[in-house]
Amino acid sequence: MQNIKSILFLGGGELGMPAIDWAKQLGFHVIVSDKKADAPGKAKADLTLSFDATNVRGITTWALQNNVKYNIRLCHCGSDFGLLTAAIVSDALGLLHSPIEAVLGSLDKALMKQRWLDKINCPRSAVIQKPDEARKFAVNFGWPIIIKPTAASGSQGVGLAKESFEIEAAFNQASNYARDGKVIVEQYIRGTHHDVNGIFWQGKFFPAGIGDRFFTQLPYFVPHHGYFPSQLALAVWQTLYNLLEQGARAIGITHGPVKADCVIRDNECYVYEITNRFHGDIFTVRTMGFLGEFNPLRQFFKWVSADMSNAEYKIYSAEKVGAWKTIFNPAELLGLKSAAVEGVFVKNNEQKNSIVKNNDEIAGLAWAYGASREQTDKILNIDKNYETI
């Protein structure tokens, strides 16, 4: 194993398989840790571990004990659940990473908004302990309001209240997903939604692609479908990138992938949250997959591999359009057999709830590439007869 260099992946789910392929193409020895014995990524890995991504002590201890042998150059996690673990492992191994307090700030919406106070254009918000505090917030800042956990992802526990009588149910739902016991109330900004990616390297910010996202009918905020690249004007792209960079620096993020959830209303851009990772695999790895060697995640791996001090970054060639859609019930899978469908991920074979409230309850996801959005809409059977948020 002379001159070996490894990437430790926290999670080996199906949607992230191309990322493992890219790492191997760049010469990395791939280590995949996943609590599931049959995780697809384990079949592609050079070495497998069975730690859950949240097992900070177990993964960090293993990494310290085995780093001389495997020369771990990057601990990578594409979801919120393992970001803190990845930061602590990186810190223990002396790898470049954002400060742990910055990662915590990106995972907790209350800490995030506190650091943004009077610095970043974002919706007003407040941590609340009971429904009455949400009512007072609405009186001060207007209806409707969003109520959600301070530390959750995938639309878990996110609800909207347009009137006072709807607050109780939204608060209770958010509380059920509040792992740290905190709930936040936030201004609702109706507008267009955009996924913004970037990379920090050697203290410099690099733009890494923007997509447009559409959601289901209210009161739940479940992603319905999306596209890459965004159709926004290039000047607006730059505004969103500036918002991402400024917001990330305010949190303390200094290294690695970074993403923002942004909304635009009346030509004004707002940021809801920023996290020290790229957007999820369905967007970054799959929908942007046609970018090949210019996919931002692959380029980040390349920089890590080469220890680049003067990184150069080409975003993409816009000759194709990538699209993804959420599959809300198993029956929709029957209409996605076309050879033009790039891929389908089946998450739940049985419909558990008649109304899907978050990403945990969806049946799956599908993605495709085409010459236009209209073409991808036909390939994926994207139905736009719904109310967007």
C-alpha positions, 0 to 999 in steps of 0.5 A: 500500500505504498503511496496510498491515499484514501477517502473515508465516505460516511454513508454508502447509499445508492444515490451517491454511487457516482461519487465513489466512482469519481474517487476511484478514477482519481486514484483514491483508496475508497473506505465506506462506512455504513451501518447497513450491511447491504449498503450499495457503496460497500460493494464498490469500496476497497474497505468497509466499516459498519459505523453509523455516520453519527458514531463520532467516537467509533469512527474517529478512534478507527481513523486515528488507529488506521491513518498511518496505514490508509493515509486518509486525505478526506472524510466525506459526508453528503448529508447533514447527519454525518457532517459533525463526525466528518469535521471531528475526524478531520480535526483529529487527523490534522486535515483541512476543514472548517472549524467545528463551531462553524459546522455546528453553526451550519447545522443549527438554524438558531445559531446560524441566524444569530451569526447572520444578524444584521449581516445577511439578507435572510427572513426574520426568525426566533426560537420559541418554546410554545405556540403563543410565541409564534402568534406574537411573532406573526403579529410583529412580522406578518402572516403566514409564518414557517415553524420548524425544528432548529436542527433537522433536514429533508423538510422534516417537521416543517410547516406553515401557519396562515392563521392563528388556529394552524399554529398549534398543529405546526408547532407540535409537528416541529417539536416531534422532529426537534432532536435538540428540543428547539423550534424556530418560527420564521418569516415566510417569503413567497418566491422562486427557490434556488439551490446554490453550490460553492467550494472554499479552497485555500481561503478562496470561494469558487462558485459551483452551480445553481439549480431551480427547485419547486415544492409541493402544495402547502402546508408541507414543504416537500421538494417536487422537482428541480433543474440544473442549470438555473434559468436565472439571469447571470447577474442574479447568479452572481448575487446568489453566489455573493450571498452564499459566500458572505453567509458562509463566512459569517458562520465561520465556514472556511473550507470545503463544499458549501450550499445555500437554500435561497428564495427570490421575491420581487427581485430581492434575494434571501437565504434561508440556510447554509450548510458545509456540504453540497446539495444532496446527491439527487441534485449534485451527483445525479442531476449534475452528473452529465457534467462529468469531470466538471461536476463540483464534487469530482473537482473537489476530490481532484483538488484534495488528491493533488494538494492543489494550492492554485485551484482552477474551476470550470463550472459546466457546459450548458449543452444539456439540462438535468432534471429530477423529480420526487416519486410520491407513490409507487404507482408513479414508478410504472410511468418511468420505464423509458430508456431516456430516464437516466435513473430511478431510486426506489426508497419505499415500495409501499405507500405509508401515508396518503399525504407526504409530509417530508423526504422520509415518506417519499416513494423515491426519486428519478432523474434525466438529461435532455436538450431542454426542460420541456424534454426532461418534463416529458421523460420524467412525467413531471406534472406542474399542476400544483401550487408552488411556494 
